[in-house]
């Protein structure tokens, strides 16, 4: 996939226009050209220009089965903290394979936000934060974006949403996106990982009968909605273990 910096693209467009004019070697002319490029760029992107300085995105092959994007393949409004500034109702996709947010230019061209400048974002009720190596939340976890599953009195939990590409060769090459989520729980200053709601149940020492009753009360089928089951167990644990005053 080939990417082009948008700022460079804007400068190239203006430069092409300037070549049609009489050449002027003075520094004043050069400064004027740079300012014109900046004006063209900001006119195209508006008040959100800073978040459009990533790289253009190329689409994935339609021959790959599955979906690389979180929750939906349709752009949805999100609130983003980028370069320490908050942007609201920005159309985005969260690309779990590339581990980056994708937004739209006013011309409906997809562009990747630079991950290291993206501190946090929320898509509907889903909240994500950026965690780098050696962070205080999950010091042993890989750097990237983590969904906040639960922040309670006794524990907090996070999910690292990822997909990989599985490739198999039969009579043809078959490729598909495969979910590779990893879950983390932080309790009493310690971090542990788990892979499913059953693993979480065992980790928290919850009785099977009480867990089943909790699912019935909340109308959750853990086989169909495992993430909702995880959230329900985390909430149940906090309810049963109130914080010590």
Residue pairs with C-beta under 8 A, 6 or more apart in sequence:
1 57
1 58
2 58
3 55
3 56
3 57
3 58
3 112
4 55
4 56
5 53
5 54
5 55
6 41
6 52
6 53
6 54
6 55
6 56
6 105
6 111
7 41
7 53
9 56
10 37
10 38
10 40
10 41
10 44
11 34
11 37
11 41
13 37
13 40
14 33
14 36
14 37
14 40
15 33
15 37
18 33
18 36
41 49
42 49
44 105
44 106
44 107
45 52
45 105
45 106
46 106
48 87
48 90
50 82
50 83
50 85
51 80
51 82
51 83
51 87
51 90
51 103
51 113
52 103
52 105
52 111
53 114
54 100
54 111
54 112
54 113
54 114
55 111
55 112
56 109
56 110
56 111
56 112
57 95
57 102
57 110
57 111
57 112
59 110
60 68
60 97
61 175
63 175
64 165
64 175
64 176
64 177
65 174
65 175
65 176
65 177
66 163
66 176
66 177
66 178
67 73
67 163
67 177
68 95
68 96
68 97
68 98
68 163
68 177
69 93
69 94
69 95
69 96
70 93
70 94
70 96
70 123
70 126
70 161
71 94
71 123
71 124
71 126
72 93
73 93
74 93
75 91
75 92
75 93
75 103
75 104
76 91
76 92
76 93
76 123
76 124
77 89
77 90
77 91
77 92
78 89
78 90
78 91
78 92
78 101
78 121
78 122
78 123
79 86
79 87
79 88
79 89
79 90
79 121
79 122
80 86
80 87
80 90
80 92
80 101
80 113
80 118
80 120
80 121
81 87
81 118
81 119
81 120
81 121
82 113
82 117
82 118
82 119
83 117
84 119
90 103
91 103
91 104
92 101
92 102
92 103
92 121
92 123
93 101
93 102
93 103
93 110
94 101
94 102
94 121
94 123
94 128
94 145
94 161
95 101
95 102
95 112
96 161
96 162
96 163
97 162
97 163
97 164
97 165
97 177
98 112
99 115
99 144
99 145
99 162
100 112
100 113
100 114
100 115
100 118
101 112
101 113
101 115
101 118
101 121
102 110
102 111
102 112
102 113
103 110
103 111
103 113
104 110
104 111
105 111
115 130
115 144
115 145
116 130
116 132
118 130
118 145
119 129
119 130
120 127
120 128
120 129
120 130
121 127
121 128
121 145
122 128
126 147
127 147
127 148
128 145
128 146
128 147
128 148
129 137
129 145
129 146
129 148
130 144
130 145
130 146
131 137
131 138
131 141
131 143
131 144
131 145
131 146
131 158
132 143
133 142
133 143
135 141
137 146
137 156
137 158
137 186
138 146
138 158
138 184
138 186
138 191
139 191
140 191
141 158
141 160
141 184
141 191
141 193
142 160
144 160
144 162
145 160
145 161
146 158
146 159
146 160
146 184
147 158
147 159
147 160
147 161
148 156
148 157
148 158
149 157
149 158
149 159
149 183
149 227
149 230
149 231
149 234
150 156
150 157
150 231
150 234
150 235
150 238
152 234
152 235
152 237
152 238
153 238
153 241
153 242
153 243
154 187
154 237
154 238
154 241
154 243
155 185
155 186
155 187
155 234
155 237
155 238
156 185
156 186
157 183
157 184
157 185
157 186
157 230
157 234
158 183
158 184
158 186
159 181
159 182
159 183
159 184
159 227
160 181
160 182
160 183
160 184
161 181
162 179
162 180
162 181
162 182
163 177
163 178
163 179
163 180
164 177
164 178
164 180
165 175
165 176
165 177
165 178
166 175
166 176
166 177
166 178
167 173
167 174
167 175
168 174
168 175
182 193
182 195
183 193
183 194
183 195
183 200
183 230
184 191
184 192
184 193
184 194
185 191
185 192
185 193
185 194
185 200
185 203
185 234
192 203
194 200
194 203
196 226
197 222
197 226
197 229
197 230
197 233
200 230
200 233
200 234
201 208
201 211
201 233
204 233
204 237
206 233
206 236
206 237
210 236
211 233
211 236
214 232
214 233
214 236
215 221
215 222
215 229
215 232
218 228
218 232
220 228
220 229
220 232
222 228
222 229
